Amino acid sequence: MKKLFIASSFLFVFFQIGFAQHELIHAYPSKLGLDSTLIYQKVDSIVEMGIDSLAFPGAQLLVAKNDTVIFHKAYGFHSYDSLQPVALNDLYDLASVTKILGPLPALMKLVDEGKVDLDKPFSTYWKPWRRRKDKKDLTLREILAHQAGLVPYIVFLQKVLRKNGKIKRRFIHDSSDKRFQGQVYDGLYINDRFERKMNRIINRSKVTDEKKYVYSGLSFLIFPSLIEQLTGTDYQIYLDENFYQPLGCHTLGYLPKENNYVNAIVPTEVDSLFRKNLVKGWVHDENASLKGGVSGNAGLFGTADDLAKLMLFYQNYGNMDGQQLISAEIVKEFTKVQYPQNENRRGLGFDKPLLNNTELPLEEAYPSPLASPKSFGHSGFTGTFVWADPENKLVFIFLSNRVYPSRDHRNLYDLNIRTALMDVFYKARFTNP
């Protein structure tokens, strides 16, 4: 076995008066009726197997029960050179987890305020779609449930690269100026007009007539602009003022290099196609990159603590310390299965368990077969995963950089590591607190 570095939080119950009101409370698993010895043995074994199998060079896991963190532990290193150990306060590229932590709470709030109707045509709010015959009648409910027939993905990188792999200089420059302000990497700046080009391509993309579940991130690329339009506020400022600051998410946000955090940032992929270097501190997703790193489909960075606070907020149906930031009714609507009759397990933006999940063996389930049908969350391409189960009061945060050094590393999926880890906590009960 390779040398393995493990960092664990010192777990104890605390609440420091005068400190930030929303700091997490910690306790040993046994304080909440869970078998601590079983949990540590099984989790350590599963994660170490993942590292030995090259599923990821390092990872961390945070689990909360009844609003209390009962497990937070870091394993391994940032990369396979074993130089930088994973730390509990490391920042991760959250990839598609961005969808439910960035644009989604904003859309939920807008629905709650009556500024957006889930069942009106999305073109009511996004005017370019009014002129598109195949899009003008699509509702936001269909779009968020991945039931609208939108194209799954468009590779916008093809628009900025020549066939020989060279960058088209009309789109990307080596330095910034008044026309090239969005930064996609160290020394790479995108033409400000390229976002309009992306929007035009999305607007003209095909829509299938058959309405069935097909996962699509296209609409999330335009949600930030829509949110700015409907709120009259910069997208990042809106999220910060309405969610991240009230919830005490101190590091959750876009473009972490601009904030000079003391937190180390976990690297993602060695990009041989576009950035020709190790991607670290810049969003891994190329589409989000071409939007200057701020997008609804990807781009958020955060710590496990930050993610736990937001998922606990969702688990408590929009309530934070007695204050209802989003009505419980709206959160429940967004987190329930929308089109089960179409064999679509999705909520509105949120992922949900497989429709027959409770009947499946562990190796076929997603997530743990013991997760309740009311549970919800999302996964990220870089190796991230968040889940909340309001019925069992369990929040599960798994962070890794499985795309290091290459996205071809798929053992995280093949070994079903995240599902196996979650299952440990459902099976570790030995009392009823």
N, C-alpha and C positions, 0 to 999 in steps of 0.2 A: 504493500500500500504506500502511496506517496505521502510525503509529509503533509499533515493537515493542520491548519490553524483554525481554532475555534474561539470565538468571543461570545460571551454570554452576559446579558444584563443581570445586575444584582437585583433579584426579585424580592420586593417587599412592599407592603401596603404603605402608601404615603399620600399626603395631600398637604402641600406647603402653603400655608396662609400667606397671602400677599404676593404669591407667584402667579404666573399666568393662570387664569381661571380654568383653562381647558387642557392643562397638562394631564397626561395619562396616569391612571392609578395602576399599580402593579401588585401582584400577589402570587405566591406559589400556587401551582395547579391544585394541590391538595386542599388549599383553603376554600376552593370552590367545588370540592367533591370529585376531583379528578386524580387519577393515579400518577403522581409525579415520576416515579421510577420507570413505569411503563412508557410514559411519554418520552422521556429523555433517551431511553434505550432505543426505542423504535425510530424516533426522529433522527437521532444520530446515525443509526444504521442506514436508513434510507438516503439521507443526504450524502453520507460518505460513499455509498454505492454510486450515487449520481456523479460525484467528483471522480471516483476511480474509473467510471465508464465514460468520462469526458463529455458528460451531458452539460457541464458548466465548470469553470475553474473555481467558482465560489458562489455562495448563495446566503440568503438569510431568511428566517421565518419568524413572523410575529403572529400570535394568536391571542385574541381577547375573548373572555367568557363573561357574560353579564356586565359588560362595559369595563371590565378589568383585564389588563394584560397579564396573561398567565404564562406566556412563553415568548421570549425574544432572544434569538441566538444567531450568530453569524458563523459561517464556515468557509474555509478555504481562502483563496486569494483572488485578486482582481484579474490575474492572468496566469498562464501556466508556467511562468518563470518563478512563481512563488516568492515574489519580492514584496508585494503590498498586500497585507492581510485584509480581508473584508472586515469593516467596522460597522457597528450598529447604526451609526449616523451617516453612512455613505449615501450619496445621491445616485439614483438610477434613472436611466432613460426608460420611461414608463410605456412607450410605444402606444398601442391601441387602448390601454387603460386610460389614456388621455380622454377618450370619448366620453366616459362616464364621470370624469372628474373635472373636465373643462367645459365644453359646450352644454353637456346635459343638465347640470344643475341650473345653468342660466335659462335654458329652455323650460325647465320645470317651473322656475319662478315666473317666467313670462306667461305660461299657461295658468298658473295660480292667480296671477294678477288680471287675467282675462285679456291680455294683449295678444295672445296666440290661441287659436282653437285647433286642437288635434285633428278634428274631422272636417275642417275647411280645406280647400285646395291649398297646398303649399305655395302655389303661385299667387295667392292672396298677399303673401308677404315678400316673396322673391319674384319680382316683376319679370325678369327675363324668361321665366318659365311660362308666362301667360301666352307667349307667341309660339310655344312648342306643343304641337298637337298631342304628342305622346306623354307630356309631362304636366300639362296645365290642370289636370283633374286629380293628380296624385295628392294624397293627404299626408300630413306630417306623421300621423299614426302609422300609415303604411310604410313610410320612409324609415322611421325609427325602429320599426319591427322587422326591417329587411324583407318586406313583403311587396315592395313597389315595383320590382322588376328592373331596378337600376343595374348598370354594369358594375361588377364587383370592384374593379380597380382599373385605373389608367396609368400607364408608365409615362409620366411627364418628362422623365429624364431623357427619353428618346428625342425630345424636342430641343434639348440643349447640347446634345452630343452628336458629332458627325459619325459617319459609318466607321471611320478609323479610330473612334474613341476620343478624338480631340474635342475640346470644348468650343462651342460657337461663341465667339467674342461679342456678338451683338446681344447676347443674353447674359453672359457672365464676364465680369472684369476682375482684375487682380487687386484693384483698389476701389474705394468708394468715392462717389461724387453725387451730384444732385439727382442723377438718373439711376444710380446703382447704390441703393441705401440698405437693402436687406442683405444680411450676411448669412451665407450658407456654410462657411467653414473659414478657417484661418486663411486670409488672403483671397477669398472668393466672395464676390458680391453679385447679387441678382438684379437684373433690370426691373425697375419698379413696375413696368408695364407687363411683366410676365404673368403676374397674378391675374390680370384681366384676360390674358390668353388662356390660362388654365380654366377660368370660369366659362369662357366661350366654348372650350372643348367639352366641359362638363354639361353645359346647357345643350349642346348638340349631340351628346352621347345617346345611344339607342336605349330604348326601354322595351323589355319583352312583354308580350301580350299575356303570357301565362303568369298568374299571380301566385307565386310560391316562395318559400324561404330561400333567398340567395343573399348571402352576406355581402354588403356593399358599404364601403367607407366614403363614397363620393360626396354625399351630402355634407359630411362632416368637414370637408375642405371649405365649404362655403358658409357653414354655421357662424364662425366668428364675425364675418362681415354682416350677416343677418342680425346677429345679436347687437352689434354696434349700431346698426340702422334702427332697430326697435327701441334701444335704450338711450341712444344719444351719448353713449359713453364708450371709451376705448375698451375693447374686449378684455384685455389683461387687467385693467383697473377695475372693471366691473366684477370680475371674478374675485379679485383681491379684497375689494371692499364689502362684497355681499356674502362671501363664503370663506375664503382662506384666512383672513384676519379674524373674523368672529369665531372661527373654529380653532384658532391657534395653530394653523398650518404654516410654520415659520419659513419653510424652505420650498414649499410646493409652488412651482411656477415654470415659466418658459425661460430659455436663454440663461442658464445658471452662471455662465462665465461672466455675465454682466454684473452679477450681484456680489462677487468676491466672497463667497461663502468659505468658511473654514473647512466645511465638509469635503472629503475627497469624492471625486466623481468616478464611477465605475465605467471602464471603457466598453465599447460594443464591438463592432466588426472592423477588421482590417479591410478597408474599402479599396479594392483594386480597380474598380470601374470608373468612379467619379472623383472622389477626393484623394485617391492615391496615397492613403495614409490611414493610421489608426484613428477611428472616430471616437472621440472622448470629449464630453462637454458640449458637443453639437449633436442635434437630433439624428438618429440613425436613419429613420424613414426618409427616402429621397423626396417624396412629394411634399412632406412637411418642410424639408430642407429648402426646397425651391420656393416656399412661401416665407423665407427668412427665418424659419425655425418656429414660427407661431401659427399653429393650425388647430383644427378641431379633431383631426384624425390621429395625430401624434404630436410630440413636442414637449409635453410636460416632463419635468424631472421632480423627484421628491424622495423623501426618506420613508422608511417603514412606519415611523411614528405619524408622519403627515397622512399617509394613506389610511392608517388605522382610525385617525380622528374623523376623516370624511366618511369612511365606511360605517363607523359607529353612528354617525349622524344619519346616514341612510337607514341603518338597522333600527334606529329609534324613530323612523318615519318623519324625518325633518325636524326633530326636536333637539335642542342643544341647551342644556341647563335650564329647562323650563321655558325656553324661548322657541317658538315655532317659526323657523326661517322659511320653510316651505310647508304648506298644509299637509297633514298626514294623508288626507284623501288623494292628493296629487301624487305623493310618493308611492302610495299603494297602487295607484293606477299605472304608474310607470314601471313598477317592479312586478307586475303580474303578466302571465302569458297572454298574448293578444290574439293569436290566430291558431289555437290548438286544432281546430277543424282542418287546417291546412298542413298539419304535422310540423308546425313552426313553433319551436319552444321559446322564442325570444319574447322579452318584454319590450318596453320602449327604450331603446338604447342599451338596456341591460341584457346580459346573457342570463340564461336560466338552465336548470338541470335538464337533461334529456327527459322527454315526456314519460318514458317508461323507466326512469333511472332507478327507482326503488326496487325494481324487479331484476336488475342486472347484477352480475358478479362484479367485483371490484375492478378487474382488468378491462371491463367493457363500459364501466360507468363514467359519467361526467356530471358533476364532480363526484365526491363520495356518495354511494347509494343511500347513505344515512342522512344526507343533507335534505332538509325539508323542501317540498315543492314551492314554498314561499321564498326560498333563498335565491340570491342573485349576485352577479358580479361581472367580471370581464377579465380576459387574458390579453397579454401583449406579446408581440412578435419577438421582442428582445429576450423574453423569458420571464416576464412578470405576470402576476396573477393576484386578483383580489376577489374576496367573496364575503357576503354577509348572510346570516341565517337568522331572521327575526324570531322564528319560532323556537329555535334552540339557543338564541342569544350568543351566537358564535361568529366572530370575525376572523378571517384567515387572510394573511398577507404573505405571499411568497415572492421574493425578488432574486433574480439571477441575471447573468449576462450570457445566456446560452448561445448567442450569435458570435461569441469570441472563440477563435479568431475568424470564424466563417459561419454564415447562416446555414451552411450545409449540416451543421451539428444538430441532429434531431432526436437525440436520445432522451431529452427531457420529455418529449411526447411519446416516443416508442416505449419507454419504461414506465410511463404513466405516473411519474414521480409526484406531481402535485396532488393528484387524487389520492394516492397512497398516504401522503402526509396528512391530508385533511381527515382521512378515515381514522387515523390514530386517535385524534381528539374526540371523535364521536364514540369510539370504543373504550375510552379510558375512564369512563364513569364507574365509580364504585360506591358512591353515596348520592343522596339527593339533598343538596344543601338547601 
